[in-house]
Amino acid sequence: MKHFLKDLHRRKFVKLFASGTAGAFAAASAAFGTENSPERRTGKATAKKKEVLMKVGCQSGGTSEENLAFKARHGVFNMDGGMPKFIEGKGWDLEDSLRKRDACEKYGISLDAYHLPLSSAGIDRVIIPHIMMGKSPERDHEIEMVQQMIEVAAKTGVKLLNYNTTILPVLRTGRTIDPARGNASYSTWNYEEALNREQQLTKAGRADADEVFERITYLLDRILPVAEEYQVKLGNHIADPPVPDAYNGIMRWNSPEVFEGIKRFAQLYDSPYHGFNFCIGSIAEGLRDPKNEIFPIIDWVGKRKQIFNIHLRNIKGRYNNFQEVYPDNGEMNFFHVIRALRDVEFDGMVMPDHVPQHDAEGAGLQAFAFAYGHIIGLLQAVKDEA
């Protein structure tokens, strides 16, 4: 069944509050239930609390026994399991997928999502490259494999498939050391520095944003009906990072204005199975004022029920010049971000994806453990808030 593009009316969005001293005090009082609150003094009934539907999740490490035990020890009981064994020319191995589900269940972990092999690795490295190259008939066979993967996911009980529609890989120019955080190493992007490097075309050649969108719709026209049939959501991750102009011959679909790109993608289809693997960090990378500008985007996409998964990643800096940092020391206050997600009734996973690095043994797992604890604490605080 062919899905045609539908025009959707843009909804008005409400810009959420900026943080301040009074707001922080009120949030703390609500979160921790001070004994001297006005409600306790007057005896008046408090307003009904807003339900927190989201949960901490992860997409790192796969479904090995060691990793699942690590997740369970740190309070993570929902996950994206990566992907089952890939069978060349066919798709995913159903038996391997069922084994992954059973391995998760042993630790009380729900296997909520997989990643399609349309990753952020770049067109020269993904195992099904022709879809985003726009090359037929090869892409048609790859799309048939994606259709089979949707069926495997459904038979496993997996209700979300995350994917990327990018040609270039994640773009970075280097790393920045932070002495204030034990010499942690932050992944860094500086657009001006990147322009001074020799640009090289991938095997996809050149493509503007309209051509990239044509390839996206060619894919979704053919897999979204299957996703709807099997009731599996498709969550697209935006290109990381947004850029002001074509880079290495490619204009990213969420560029030059990230919110406009998000709107254009969101409005391609009117379907509850079409939405986003909503990366807070990657969106912030395209904003001039991430601390405040992130909220209208959460509000607009969230009220459309197109946020399927959250990557909770913070940055220092802004559009064209940033570092990926720990969740507590970036531009955005994640307490307010989680509150905004609660207010649009987001009910999926909130997970770290990129974390700072260090050469100390075990530093990667330490960073993830810190991120899980941070998210769990935020969820508890927002849950207790009136």
C-alpha positions, 0 to 999 in steps of 0.5 A, spaced: 500 500 500 502 506 497 503 512 502 502 519 500 505 525 503 499 529 507 500 536 509 499 537 516 497 544 520 502 546 524 501 546 531 502 552 536 507 551 541 508 554 548 515 556 550 517 553 556 520 557 562 527 559 563 530 557 569 531 562 575 532 562 582 525 562 584 524 557 579 529 552 582 527 553 589 520 552 587 522 545 584 526 543 589 521 544 594 516 540 590 521 535 589 523 534 596 516 535 599 518 541 604 515 540 611 514 548 611 510 548 604 504 552 603 500 546 603 502 543 609 501 550 613 494 551 610 491 544 609 489 545 602 489 539 598 495 539 592 493 539 585 494 532 582 501 530 580 502 529 573 504 521 571 511 520 569 511 514 564 518 514 561 523 510 564 531 509 564 534 505 558 540 504 554 543 502 547 550 500 549 553 493 550 548 488 547 545 482 550 551 479 553 550 476 560 555 480 563 552 487 560 545 485 562 548 483 569 551 490 569 545 494 567 540 490 572 545 492 577 545 499 575 537 499 575 536 499 567 531 494 566 529 497 559 533 497 553 535 497 545 538 490 544 542 493 538 540 488 532 540 480 531 544 476 527 544 479 520 543 474 514 546 476 508 541 478 502 535 476 507 535 480 513 535 478 521 535 471 524 529 470 528 532 465 532 537 469 534 532 475 536 528 470 540 535 468 544 536 476 545 529 477 548 530 470 553 537 473 555 534 479 557 528 476 561 533 472 565 535 479 568 528 482 568 530 487 562 525 488 557 527 488 550 524 494 547 527 496 541 532 494 536 537 498 531 536 497 523 542 497 520 541 504 517 546 507 522 550 513 523 557 510 521 556 513 514 555 511 507 561 507 506 561 503 512 553 501 513 551 494 510 545 496 506 548 503 503 544 503 497 537 506 500 541 512 502 545 513 495 538 512 492 541 507 487 535 502 484 534 496 483 539 495 489 535 499 494 529 495 493 532 489 495 535 492 501 528 495 503 525 488 502 530 486 507 528 492 512 521 489 511 523 482 513 526 486 519 520 489 522 517 482 521 522 479 526 522 485 531 514 484 531 515 476 532 520 478 538 515 483 541 520 489 540 515 495 538 521 500 536 526 500 531 531 506 531 534 508 524 538 513 521 537 516 514 544 519 513 550 519 508 555 522 512 558 519 519 557 523 525 562 529 524 567 531 529 574 535 529 577 532 535 577 531 542 577 536 548 580 535 555 577 537 561 581 538 567 576 540 572 572 533 571 579 528 572 581 530 565 575 527 561 575 527 554 570 530 550 568 529 543 568 536 539 566 539 533 568 546 530 565 547 523 570 553 522 576 548 523 572 543 519 572 547 513 580 548 513 580 541 512 580 538 505 573 535 504 572 529 500 566 526 497 563 519 499 561 514 494 554 517 494 557 523 491 553 530 492 546 531 494 542 536 497 537 536 502 531 535 497 535 529 494 536 526 501 528 527 503 526 524 496 531 518 498 527 518 505 520 518 502 522 512 497 524 508 503 518 510 508 513 509 502 515 502 502 516 500 510 511 504 513 505 500 511 509 494 514 510 497 520 503 499 521 501 492 519 506 489 525 505 495 530 512 497 530 514 504 531 520 507 526 524 512 530 529 516 526 535 519 529 537 526 526 543 527 522 549 529 527 551 534 527 546 539 523 551 544 519 550 550 515 551 548 508 553 542 504 559 538 507 563 533 503 558 534 498 552 533 502 547 537 505 544 534 511 536 533 512 536 537 518 540 543 516 541 549 516 535 550 521 534 544 525 527 545 527 525 546 520 528 540 518 525 536 524 518 539 522 519 537 515 520 530 517 515 529 522 510 532 517 511 527 511 506 522 514 500 522 519 502 515 522 503 513 529 508 509 527 512 515 524 517 519 529 523 520 532 529 517 536 529 524 539 536 525 540 537 531 545 544 532 544 544 532 536 538 537 536 542 542 541 548 542 536 543 545 531 541 551 536 544 558 538 541 557 545 540 550 547 538 551 554 532 555 552 531 553 544 530 545 546 523 546 549 519 549 543 522 543 540 520 538 545 513 541 546 511 541 538 514 534 537 511 531 543 504 533 543 504 530 536 506 523 539 512 523 535 518 522 540 519 514 541 526 514 544 530 519 548 538 520 547 539 524 553 546 527 551 548 534 553 553 539 550 558 545 552 557 550 546 552 551 541 551 551 533 557 549 529 562 549 536 561 544 541 563 539 546 559 532 548 560 533 556 557 529 562 549 530 563 550 535 569 555 540 566 552 542 559 548 548 557 541 544 558 538 543 565 536 536 564 531 536 570 527 541 566 528 537 560 525 531 563 519 535 566 518 537 559 518 530 557 513 528 562 508 534 560 508 531 553 506 524 556 512 521 553 512 514 555 519 511 552 526 510 554 531 515 556 538 513 555 545 516 554 548 514 548 555 518 547 559 519 554 565 522 555 572 518 555 578 517 559 584 512 558 583 509 565 581 502 566 573 501 566 572 509 564 567 507 559 562 503 564 563 508 569 561 514 565 555 510 563 553 508 570 554 515 572 549 517 566 544 512 568 544 514 576 543 521 573 537 519 569 534 515 575 535 521 580 531 526 575 526 521 574 525 520 581 525 528 582 520 529 577 515 524 579 515 526 586 514 533 583 506 536 584 
